[in-house]
Amino acid sequence: MDLVRILCAIFVPPLGVFLQVGFGADFWINILLTLLGYIPGIVHAIWIIARK
């Protein structure tokens, strides 16, 4: 399942975070980072997935 989350995080970072934590603070932070720059959103999403 982590492989699916990581693939989602690469293509749609908020989706990968949502699959991991749901509608928590990390999800909204990832939305903001993705809007500010695609790469920071990817890095944050992969970090969230790898952390848990």
mmCIF file of the N, C-alpha and C atoms, coordinates in Angstrom:
data_MODEL
# 
_entry.id   MODEL 
# 
loop_
_atom_site.group_PDB 
_atom_site.id 
_atom_site.type_symbol 
_atom_site.label_atom_id 
_atom_site.label_alt_id 
_atom_site.label_comp_id 
_atom_site.label_asym_id 
_atom_site.label_entity_id 
_atom_site.label_seq_id 
_atom_site.pdbx_PDB_ins_code 
_atom_site.Cartn_x 
_atom_site.Cartn_y 
_atom_site.Cartn_z 
_atom_site.occupancy 
_atom_site.B_iso_or_equiv 
_atom_site.pdbx_formal_charge 
_atom_site.auth_seq_id 
_atom_site.auth_comp_id 
_atom_site.auth_asym_id 
_atom_site.auth_atom_id 
_atom_site.pdbx_PDB_model_num 
ATOM 1   N N  . MET A 1 1  ? 0.820  -1.198 0.000  1.00 0.00 ? 1  MET A N  1 
ATOM 2   C CA . MET A 1 1  ? 0.000  0.000  0.000  1.00 0.00 ? 1  MET A CA 1 
ATOM 3   C C  . MET A 1 1  ? 0.859  1.255  0.000  1.00 0.00 ? 1  MET A C  1 
ATOM 4   N N  . ASP A 1 2  ? 2.039  1.197  0.618  1.00 0.00 ? 2  ASP A N  1 
ATOM 5   C CA . ASP A 1 2  ? 2.913  2.373  0.609  1.00 0.00 ? 2  ASP A CA 1 
ATOM 6   C C  . ASP A 1 2  ? 3.355  2.729  -0.799 1.00 0.00 ? 2  ASP A C  1 
ATOM 7   N N  . LEU A 1 3  ? 3.542  1.742  -1.654 1.00 0.00 ? 3  LEU A N  1 
ATOM 8   C CA . LEU A 1 3  ? 3.938  2.014  -3.035 1.00 0.00 ? 3  LEU A CA 1 
ATOM 9   C C  . LEU A 1 3  ? 2.848  2.823  -3.747 1.00 0.00 ? 3  LEU A C  1 
ATOM 10  N N  . VAL A 1 4  ? 1.601  2.462  -3.528 1.00 0.00 ? 4  VAL A N  1 
ATOM 11  C CA . VAL A 1 4  ? 0.490  3.198  -4.138 1.00 0.00 ? 4  VAL A CA 1 
ATOM 12  C C  . VAL A 1 4  ? 0.457  4.625  -3.611 1.00 0.00 ? 4  VAL A C  1 
ATOM 13  N N  . ARG A 1 5  ? 0.666  4.801  -2.314 1.00 0.00 ? 5  ARG A N  1 
ATOM 14  C CA . ARG A 1 5  ? 0.670  6.148  -1.721 1.00 0.00 ? 5  ARG A CA 1 
ATOM 15  C C  . ARG A 1 5  ? 1.812  6.992  -2.274 1.00 0.00 ? 5  ARG A C  1 
ATOM 16  N N  . ILE A 1 6  ? 2.972  6.385  -2.435 1.00 0.00 ? 6  ILE A N  1 
ATOM 17  C CA . ILE A 1 6  ? 4.122  7.134  -2.967 1.00 0.00 ? 6  ILE A CA 1 
ATOM 18  C C  . ILE A 1 6  ? 3.883  7.515  -4.418 1.00 0.00 ? 6  ILE A C  1 
ATOM 19  N N  . LEU A 1 7  ? 3.319  6.628  -5.205 1.00 0.00 ? 7  LEU A N  1 
ATOM 20  C CA . LEU A 1 7  ? 3.000  6.972  -6.592 1.00 0.00 ? 7  LEU A CA 1 
ATOM 21  C C  . LEU A 1 7  ? 1.965  8.095  -6.652 1.00 0.00 ? 7  LEU A C  1 
ATOM 22  N N  . CYS A 1 8  ? 0.966  8.030  -5.785 1.00 0.00 ? 8  CYS A N  1 
ATOM 23  C CA . CYS A 1 8  ? -0.017 9.111  -5.718 1.00 0.00 ? 8  CYS A CA 1 
ATOM 24  C C  . CYS A 1 8  ? 0.650  10.416 -5.299 1.00 0.00 ? 8  CYS A C  1 
ATOM 25  N N  . ALA A 1 9  ? 1.606  10.321 -4.373 1.00 0.00 ? 9  ALA A N  1 
ATOM 26  C CA . ALA A 1 9  ? 2.302  11.514 -3.885 1.00 0.00 ? 9  ALA A CA 1 
ATOM 27  C C  . ALA A 1 9  ? 3.132  12.165 -4.981 1.00 0.00 ? 9  ALA A C  1 
ATOM 28  N N  . ILE A 1 10 ? 3.640  11.375 -5.896 1.00 0.00 ? 10 ILE A N  1 
ATOM 29  C CA . ILE A 1 10 ? 4.442  11.937 -6.982 1.00 0.00 ? 10 ILE A CA 1 
ATOM 30  C C  . ILE A 1 10 ? 3.552  12.655 -7.998 1.00 0.00 ? 10 ILE A C  1 
ATOM 31  N N  . PHE A 1 11 ? 2.409  12.062 -8.323 1.00 0.00 ? 11 PHE A N  1 
ATOM 32  C CA . PHE A 1 11 ? 1.548  12.654 -9.346 1.00 0.00 ? 11 PHE A CA 1 
ATOM 33  C C  . PHE A 1 11 ? 0.555  13.674 -8.782 1.00 0.00 ? 11 PHE A C  1 
ATOM 34  N N  . VAL A 1 12 ? -0.012 13.393 -7.618 1.00 0.00 ? 12 VAL A N  1 
ATOM 35  C CA . VAL A 1 12 ? -0.968 14.294 -6.963 1.00 0.00 ? 12 VAL A CA 1 
ATOM 36  C C  . VAL A 1 12 ? -0.649 14.280 -5.465 1.00 0.00 ? 12 VAL A C  1 
ATOM 37  N N  . PRO A 1 13 ? 0.276  15.136 -5.027 1.00 0.00 ? 13 PRO A N  1 
ATOM 38  C CA . PRO A 1 13 ? 0.750  15.084 -3.637 1.00 0.00 ? 13 PRO A CA 1 
ATOM 39  C C  . PRO A 1 13 ? -0.345 15.107 -2.568 1.00 0.00 ? 13 PRO A C  1 
ATOM 40  N N  . PRO A 1 14 ? -1.377 15.948 -2.671 1.00 0.00 ? 14 PRO A N  1 
ATOM 41  C CA . PRO A 1 14 ? -2.398 15.927 -1.616 1.00 0.00 ? 14 PRO A CA 1 
ATOM 42  C C  . PRO A 1 14 ? -3.138 14.587 -1.526 1.00 0.00 ? 14 PRO A C  1 
ATOM 43  N N  . LEU A 1 15 ? -3.277 13.889 -2.624 1.00 0.00 ? 15 LEU A N  1 
ATOM 44  C CA . LEU A 1 15 ? -3.945 12.588 -2.594 1.00 0.00 ? 15 LEU A CA 1 
ATOM 45  C C  . LEU A 1 15 ? -3.136 11.575 -1.794 1.00 0.00 ? 15 LEU A C  1 
ATOM 46  N N  . GLY A 1 16 ? -1.831 11.575 -1.969 1.00 0.00 ? 16 GLY A N  1 
ATOM 47  C CA . GLY A 1 16 ? -0.984 10.675 -1.191 1.00 0.00 ? 16 GLY A CA 1 
ATOM 48  C C  . GLY A 1 16 ? -1.070 10.958 0.297  1.00 0.00 ? 16 GLY A C  1 
ATOM 49  N N  . VAL A 1 17 ? -1.103 12.227 0.665  1.00 0.00 ? 17 VAL A N  1 
ATOM 50  C CA . VAL A 1 17 ? -1.220 12.596 2.079  1.00 0.00 ? 17 VAL A CA 1 
ATOM 51  C C  . VAL A 1 17 ? -2.610 12.236 2.599  1.00 0.00 ? 17 VAL A C  1 
ATOM 52  N N  . PHE A 1 18 ? -3.636 12.464 1.800  1.00 0.00 ? 18 PHE A N  1 
ATOM 53  C CA . PHE A 1 18 ? -4.995 12.125 2.213  1.00 0.00 ? 18 PHE A CA 1 
ATOM 54  C C  . PHE A 1 18 ? -5.131 10.628 2.479  1.00 0.00 ? 18 PHE A C  1 
ATOM 55  N N  . LEU A 1 19 ? -4.546 9.798  1.625  1.00 0.00 ? 19 LEU A N  1 
ATOM 56  C CA . LEU A 1 19 ? -4.618 8.353  1.827  1.00 0.00 ? 19 LEU A CA 1 
ATOM 57  C C  . LEU A 1 19 ? -3.903 7.933  3.110  1.00 0.00 ? 19 LEU A C  1 
ATOM 58  N N  . GLN A 1 20 ? -2.922 8.716  3.530  1.00 0.00 ? 20 GLN A N  1 
ATOM 59  C CA . GLN A 1 20 ? -2.166 8.379  4.739  1.00 0.00 ? 20 GLN A CA 1 
ATOM 60  C C  . GLN A 1 20 ? -2.838 8.893  6.012  1.00 0.00 ? 20 GLN A C  1 
ATOM 61  N N  . VAL A 1 21 ? -3.236 10.164 6.023  1.00 0.00 ? 21 VAL A N  1 
ATOM 62  C CA . VAL A 1 21 ? -3.716 10.783 7.265  1.00 0.00 ? 21 VAL A CA 1 
ATOM 63  C C  . VAL A 1 21 ? -5.143 11.312 7.211  1.00 0.00 ? 21 VAL A C  1 
ATOM 64  N N  . GLY A 1 22 ? -5.775 11.343 6.069  1.00 0.00 ? 22 GLY A N  1 
ATOM 65  C CA . GLY A 1 22 ? -7.127 11.897 5.966  1.00 0.00 ? 22 GLY A CA 1 
ATOM 66  C C  . GLY A 1 22 ? -7.095 13.417 5.924  1.00 0.00 ? 22 GLY A C  1 
ATOM 67  N N  . PHE A 1 23 ? -8.202 14.029 6.352  1.00 0.00 ? 23 PHE A N  1 
ATOM 68  C CA . PHE A 1 23 ? -8.323 15.489 6.305  1.00 0.00 ? 23 PHE A CA 1 
ATOM 69  C C  . PHE A 1 23 ? -7.752 16.131 7.556  1.00 0.00 ? 23 PHE A C  1 
ATOM 70  N N  . GLY A 1 24 ? -6.490 15.888 7.842  1.00 0.00 ? 24 GLY A N  1 
ATOM 71  C CA . GLY A 1 24 ? -5.833 16.487 9.002  1.00 0.00 ? 24 GLY A CA 1 
ATOM 72  C C  . GLY A 1 24 ? -5.065 17.732 8.617  1.00 0.00 ? 24 GLY A C  1 
ATOM 73  N N  . ALA A 1 25 ? -4.311 18.233 9.566  1.00 0.00 ? 25 ALA A N  1 
ATOM 74  C CA . ALA A 1 25 ? -3.511 19.432 9.326  1.00 0.00 ? 25 ALA A CA 1 
ATOM 75  C C  . ALA A 1 25 ? -2.451 19.181 8.260  1.00 0.00 ? 25 ALA A C  1 
ATOM 76  N N  . ASP A 1 26 ? -1.883 17.966 8.239  1.00 0.00 ? 26 ASP A N  1 
ATOM 77  C CA . ASP A 1 26 ? -0.866 17.654 7.232  1.00 0.00 ? 26 ASP A CA 1 
ATOM 78  C C  . ASP A 1 26 ? -1.423 17.731 5.820  1.00 0.00 ? 26 ASP A C  1 
ATOM 79  N N  . PHE A 1 27 ? -2.684 17.352 5.649  1.00 0.00 ? 27 PHE A N  1 
ATOM 80  C CA . PHE A 1 27 ? -3.321 17.442 4.332  1.00 0.00 ? 27 PHE A CA 1 
ATOM 81  C C  . PHE A 1 27 ? -3.401 18.890 3.864  1.00 0.00 ? 27 PHE A C  1 
ATOM 82  N N  . TRP A 1 28 ? -3.837 19.775 4.755  1.00 0.00 ? 28 TRP A N  1 
ATOM 83  C CA . TRP A 1 28 ? -3.991 21.181 4.372  1.00 0.00 ? 28 TRP A CA 1 
ATOM 84  C C  . TRP A 1 28 ? -2.635 21.858 4.157  1.00 0.00 ? 28 TRP A C  1 
ATOM 85  N N  . ILE A 1 29 ? -1.648 21.472 4.935  1.00 0.00 ? 29 ILE A N  1 
ATOM 86  C CA . ILE A 1 29 ? -0.295 21.990 4.716  1.00 0.00 ? 29 ILE A CA 1 
ATOM 87  C C  . ILE A 1 29 ? 0.206  21.556 3.349  1.00 0.00 ? 29 ILE A C  1 
ATOM 88  N N  . ASN A 1 30 ? -0.083 20.309 2.983  1.00 0.00 ? 30 ASN A N  1 
ATOM 89  C CA . ASN A 1 30 ? 0.355  19.814 1.690  1.00 0.00 ? 30 ASN A CA 1 
ATOM 90  C C  . ASN A 1 30 ? -0.361 20.524 0.546  1.00 0.00 ? 30 ASN A C  1 
ATOM 91  N N  . ILE A 1 31 ? -1.632 20.826 0.709  1.00 0.00 ? 31 ILE A N  1 
ATOM 92  C CA . ILE A 1 31 ? -2.361 21.605 -0.309 1.00 0.00 ? 31 ILE A CA 1 
ATOM 93  C C  . ILE A 1 31 ? -1.662 22.939 -0.520 1.00 0.00 ? 31 ILE A C  1 
ATOM 94  N N  . LEU A 1 32 ? -1.330 23.617 0.572  1.00 0.00 ? 32 LEU A N  1 
ATOM 95  C CA . LEU A 1 32 ? -0.671 24.919 0.496  1.00 0.00 ? 32 LEU A CA 1 
ATOM 96  C C  . LEU A 1 32 ? 0.696  24.799 -0.186 1.00 0.00 ? 32 LEU A C  1 
ATOM 97  N N  . LEU A 1 33 ? 1.483  23.806 0.221  1.00 0.00 ? 33 LEU A N  1 
ATOM 98  C CA . LEU A 1 33 ? 2.809  23.625 -0.382 1.00 0.00 ? 33 LEU A CA 1 
ATOM 99  C C  . LEU A 1 33 ? 2.706  23.283 -1.865 1.00 0.00 ? 33 LEU A C  1 
ATOM 100 N N  . THR A 1 34 ? 1.722  22.497 -2.231 1.00 0.00 ? 34 THR A N  1 
ATOM 101 C CA . THR A 1 34 ? 1.550  22.143 -3.640 1.00 0.00 ? 34 THR A CA 1 
ATOM 102 C C  . THR A 1 34 ? 1.146  23.364 -4.458 1.00 0.00 ? 34 THR A C  1 
ATOM 103 N N  . LEU A 1 35 ? 0.325  24.228 -3.893 1.00 0.00 ? 35 LEU A N  1 
ATOM 104 C CA . LEU A 1 35 ? -0.055 25.448 -4.601 1.00 0.00 ? 35 LEU A CA 1 
ATOM 105 C C  . LEU A 1 35 ? 1.119  26.416 -4.734 1.00 0.00 ? 35 LEU A C  1 
ATOM 106 N N  . LEU A 1 36 ? 1.990  26.440 -3.736 1.00 0.00 ? 36 LEU A N  1 
ATOM 107 C CA . LEU A 1 36 ? 3.148  27.333 -3.779 1.00 0.00 ? 36 LEU A CA 1 
ATOM 108 C C  . LEU A 1 36 ? 4.247  26.803 -4.699 1.00 0.00 ? 36 LEU A C  1 
ATOM 109 N N  . GLY A 1 37 ? 4.302  25.510 -4.847 1.00 0.00 ? 37 GLY A N  1 
ATOM 110 C CA . GLY A 1 37 ? 5.304  24.892 -5.717 1.00 0.00 ? 37 GLY A CA 1 
ATOM 111 C C  . GLY A 1 37 ? 5.108  23.393 -5.714 1.00 0.00 ? 37 GLY A C  1 
ATOM 112 N N  . TYR A 1 38 ? 5.124  22.801 -6.856 1.00 0.00 ? 38 TYR A N  1 
ATOM 113 C CA . TYR A 1 38 ? 4.818  21.376 -6.969 1.00 0.00 ? 38 TYR A CA 1 
ATOM 114 C C  . TYR A 1 38 ? 5.834  20.510 -6.234 1.00 0.00 ? 38 TYR A C  1 
ATOM 115 N N  . ILE A 1 39 ? 7.113  20.840 -6.346 1.00 0.00 ? 39 ILE A N  1 
ATOM 116 C CA . ILE A 1 39 ? 8.179  20.041 -5.718 1.00 0.00 ? 39 ILE A CA 1 
ATOM 117 C C  . ILE A 1 39 ? 8.074  20.042 -4.190 1.00 0.00 ? 39 ILE A C  1 
ATOM 118 N N  . PRO A 1 40 ? 7.852  21.183 -3.530 1.00 0.00 ? 40 PRO A N  1 
ATOM 119 C CA . PRO A 1 40 ? 7.686  21.130 -2.069 1.00 0.00 ? 40 PRO A CA 1 
ATOM 120 C C  . PRO A 1 40 ? 6.503  20.253 -1.647 1.00 0.00 ? 40 PRO A C  1 
ATOM 121 N N  . GLY A 1 41 ? 5.449  20.235 -2.432 1.00 0.00 ? 41 GLY A N  1 
ATOM 122 C CA . GLY A 1 41 ? 4.310  19.374 -2.135 1.00 0.00 ? 41 GLY A CA 1 
ATOM 123 C C  . GLY A 1 41 ? 4.675  17.905 -2.217 1.00 0.00 ? 41 GLY A C  1 
ATOM 124 N N  . ILE A 1 42 ? 5.479  17.548 -3.214 1.00 0.00 ? 42 ILE A N  1 
ATOM 125 C CA . ILE A 1 42 ? 5.921  16.159 -3.367 1.00 0.00 ? 42 ILE A CA 1 
ATOM 126 C C  . ILE A 1 42 ? 6.819  15.759 -2.201 1.00 0.00 ? 42 ILE A C  1 
ATOM 127 N N  . VAL A 1 43 ? 7.766  16.615 -1.864 1.00 0.00 ? 43 VAL A N  1 
ATOM 128 C CA . VAL A 1 43 ? 8.702  16.309 -0.770 1.00 0.00 ? 43 VAL A CA 1 
ATOM 129 C C  . VAL A 1 43 ? 7.939  16.134 0.538  1.00 0.00 ? 43 VAL A C  1 
ATOM 130 N N  . HIS A 1 44 ? 7.001  17.026 0.813  1.00 0.00 ? 44 HIS A N  1 
ATOM 131 C CA . HIS A 1 44 ? 6.218  16.932 2.046  1.00 0.00 ? 44 HIS A CA 1 
ATOM 132 C C  . HIS A 1 44 ? 5.378  15.653 2.048  1.00 0.00 ? 44 HIS A C  1 
ATOM 133 N N  . ALA A 1 45 ? 4.758  15.327 0.937  1.00 0.00 ? 45 ALA A N  1 
ATOM 134 C CA . ALA A 1 45 ? 3.918  14.136 0.868  1.00 0.00 ? 45 ALA A CA 1 
ATOM 135 C C  . ALA A 1 45 ? 4.738  12.866 1.105  1.00 0.00 ? 45 ALA A C  1 
ATOM 136 N N  . ILE A 1 46 ? 5.889  12.772 0.477  1.00 0.00 ? 46 ILE A N  1 
ATOM 137 C CA . ILE A 1 46 ? 6.724  11.585 0.664  1.00 0.00 ? 46 ILE A CA 1 
ATOM 138 C C  . ILE A 1 46 ? 7.236  11.521 2.098  1.00 0.00 ? 46 ILE A C  1 
ATOM 139 N N  . TRP A 1 47 ? 7.559  12.659 2.687  1.00 0.00 ? 47 TRP A N  1 
ATOM 140 C CA . TRP A 1 47 ? 7.990  12.688 4.078  1.00 0.00 ? 47 TRP A CA 1 
ATOM 141 C C  . TRP A 1 47 ? 6.889  12.198 5.021  1.00 0.00 ? 47 TRP A C  1 
ATOM 142 N N  . ILE A 1 48 ? 5.650  12.637 4.776  1.00 0.00 ? 48 ILE A N  1 
ATOM 143 C CA . ILE A 1 48 ? 4.520  12.209 5.608  1.00 0.00 ? 48 ILE A CA 1 
ATOM 144 C C  . ILE A 1 48 ? 4.302  10.700 5.473  1.00 0.00 ? 48 ILE A C  1 
ATOM 145 N N  . ILE A 1 49 ? 4.375  10.189 4.255  1.00 0.00 ? 49 ILE A N  1 
ATOM 146 C CA . ILE A 1 49 ? 4.159  8.760  4.026  1.00 0.00 ? 49 ILE A CA 1 
ATOM 147 C C  . ILE A 1 49 ? 5.278  7.938  4.661  1.00 0.00 ? 49 ILE A C  1 
ATOM 148 N N  . ALA A 1 50 ? 6.502  8.388  4.529  1.00 0.00 ? 50 ALA A N  1 
ATOM 149 C CA . ALA A 1 50 ? 7.639  7.625  5.068  1.00 0.00 ? 50 ALA A CA 1 
ATOM 150 C C  . ALA A 1 50 ? 7.695  7.693  6.591  1.00 0.00 ? 50 ALA A C  1 
ATOM 151 N N  . ARG A 1 51 ? 7.182  8.770  7.169  1.00 0.00 ? 51 ARG A N  1 
ATOM 152 C CA . ARG A 1 51 ? 7.233  8.963  8.611  1.00 0.00 ? 51 ARG A CA 1 
ATOM 153 C C  . ARG A 1 51 ? 6.332  7.987  9.357  1.00 0.00 ? 51 ARG A C  1 
ATOM 154 N N  . LYS A 1 52 ? 5.215  7.627  8.786  1.00 0.00 ? 52 LYS A N  1 
ATOM 155 C CA . LYS A 1 52 ? 4.233  6.804  9.503  1.00 0.00 ? 52 LYS A CA 1 
ATOM 156 C C  . LYS A 1 52 ? 4.296  5.370  9.085  1.00 0.00 ? 52 LYS A C  1 
# 
